Amino acid sequence: MLYQYISKYSIISLRNSCILNDHIIHWNTPSFLILRLKKLSFCSFANISGHCGTHSDGVNEYKPGGLSIDKMPLEYFWGSAICLDVSHVRYPKYIEVEDLKEALRRSGQEIRKGDIVLLYTGHHDRTYGTDKFQTEYTGLSYEAGKWLAEQGVVNIGVDAPAIDLTPDDINFSGHAVCRDYNITNTENLCNLDKVVNKRFLYVGLPLKIRDGTGSPIRAVALVED
């Protein structure tokens, strides 16, 4: 019965890199390695950041004592989702409330309580593999992020390294909204052009990292054929 239901859907990968094989951009954190096994029954070794590649954030990244990634509700990481096209907004402009409302109108969708909302900025398509991918991209204003949170959105995803206007927004407005409303955000997505203006099932479960501030995920969209 379940297979018959799932077989109606196409699976689209939304993750932009393989952890072990690609050169992944991440925030630098000093690490201390005691022992590294190069080979043990063909078991690979990975020393990674919780914020590398496609990943979701815990509230505690910007809120001391906030929910860590292992304690956040799983409903934040899978469920009904829509993708809005805000690709007309380019750095150095913020994504504002009116941009979201207009994108929602054009999509023909509606935001429901508990939704996951992905924002297609086009940044990955335009700049991935270049220096500009990491250094210049649009992001949410605080008011725009607040508007999404107040609609009941539990996870805000983007196809850029962060949901903040970078490098200009020193207040990290997108993250500040997630901090203030105890929700999550997902960064470094790709292939959002394949789900833009659609409603679909999103799955991007984090690893259960104790007290983690974030976790790499394998994000996919299940889109009805």
N, C-alpha and C positions, 0 to 999 in steps of 0.2 A: 504493500500500500504506500509506504513512504517512498520507495524507489519510483513508483509511478508518478508521485507528486514531484519529486526532484527532477525527474527526466524531462519535465516541461521547461526546465531552465538551462540557460547557457551560463557557464562559469567564466568570469573575466578576472584575471589577476590584476590587482591594483598596487602591487608591491614593486618598487623600482629597482631593487638590487638583491642579489644573493649575498648572504652574510659572508660566506667563506671565500668566495672567488672574486668579488668586485672590490674596487677601491672605494670605500664608503666614507663620505664626509661626516664627521661627528665632532662634538665639542671635546676638546682635549682634557683628560683627567689623568693625573699621575697614577700609575699602577705598579704594583710590586709583585713580581712573579717569582715564586719559590721554586717551582719545578715545571718544566715543560717536556711532555712526552711527545716526541715527533711521530712515533708510530707504535701503536698497540692494537694489534688485530685490526688494522686499518680503521682505527678510531680517530677522527679528526679532532683537533684542538682549536677552540675559538676563545679569544680574549676580547670581548666586545663591550661597548658602551650600551647602556639601556636606552640611549637616544640616537642610535645609529640607524641609517636607512629608514625604511618605513616603520614608524613607531607611534605608540600612544603614550601620553603623559599621565602621571599620577598628580593629584591635587597638591601633594607635598613638594612638588618641584618648586613652587613659588609660595607655598603656605606651610611654614613650620607647624608640625602637628596635624597637617591635613591628611586626607586619605592617601595611603600609598597604593601603588598599582595592584598589589595583591589583595587589597581590601575594597577596591572599587567594585560596584555592582557589575556583573557580567552583562547585564542588559545594555550597558553603555557601549559594548563592543560588538554586539550583533543585534540585528533587528531591521525593521523597516527604515529605508533611507531614500533620500532624494539627492540629486546633484544639480546645483544651480550654475549657470554660465555667467561668470563675472569677468570673462577674459578681456573685456573692453577696458577694464581698470588696470592701468599700468603704473609701475613705480615712476615718480615718487608720490602717487596719490593713494589715499586710504580707500578701502572698500567701506562705503557708508551705508546707512540704513536704506536710503532710497535706491541704491544699487541692488541691494538684496530684494527689496519689494518689487522692483522692475524685473529682475531675473526670475522671481517667483511667478509674476504675472505671465511672462513669456513662456515659462515652462508648462503652464496649465496645471501645475501641481498645487498642493497645499501643505503647510507644515502642521503636523499632528504632534500632540504631546508624546514624548518618548522617542521622537524621530532622531535619526542620525542625518546630518546635513553635510554633504561634501561640496566644496567650492572649486569649480574648474576655473583657474586663473590663466591657464595656458603656459604658465611659467616653465613647467617641466618640458613641455614640447619645444619651447623656444630656446631654452638655455642649458638643458642637462648635458653635462660633459664639458661645459665652459666655465670660466671663472665667475661669470655673472650669475650662474645658478646659485651660488652661495652668498653673493654680495649685494644684489639689488633685486628686490621684489616687493610687490604690494602686500598688504595685510589688513586685518580688520581694525577699524577704529573701535574704541571702547563702546561707543553707543551702538555700533552695528553688532558687536558680539553680545552686548546686553540684550538687544532686540531678539536675537536668536535664542538666547537662554530663556527669556521671558515667554517665548512661544512654546517652551517645553523641550527644546533641543538638548540632548544629553552628550553629544559628541560632534565636534566641528572638525571637519577634515579638509586639508588643502594639498595641492600638488606643488608645494614649495617646501623648503627646509623648516619653515616656521609659519605660524598664523599671524605673526606680527609684521608690520611694515619695517623692512630691514634695508639699511642699518639705522634708519632715522629714529624709530620709535624706542627710545630708551626707557619708556614706561612699560613696554611689553604688554600692550593693551589687550591683545587676544588672550594671552595667558592670564592676565589680571581678571578677565571675565570668568575664565574657568576656575580660578582661585576663589572668586567671590561667590560663584554659584555652584561650586563643588561638582563640576562636570569635567569631562576630558576633551582633549583635542588630539587629532591624528595628523601627522606631518609626513612629507616625502611620498605622497601617493603618486600614482601615474595611471595612464589609460582612462582618465576621467572623461575624455572626449567620447568614450564608448558608452557612457552611462548618463551623459548630460541630459537634463530635462526629463529624466525617467524616474519612476519609483521602482525600487528593487530591494532584494534582501542583501544586507551587508554583513560580512563576517570578518572580524579582525581581532581575534582573541590574543591577549597578552600572555606572556609567561608569568607564572606565579612566583615573582621575585620578592622575597621578604623585604619589606620596607623600601621597595624600589621606587624611584622617582619616575620611571618609565620602563617600557619594554619594547623590543622589536616585535613586529607582528607579521603574519602572512595575511594580507588583506585581499579579500575577493568579493566580487559582486555576483549575485545570482539573479539573472535577468530573464524574465519570462519570454519564451520564444513567440 
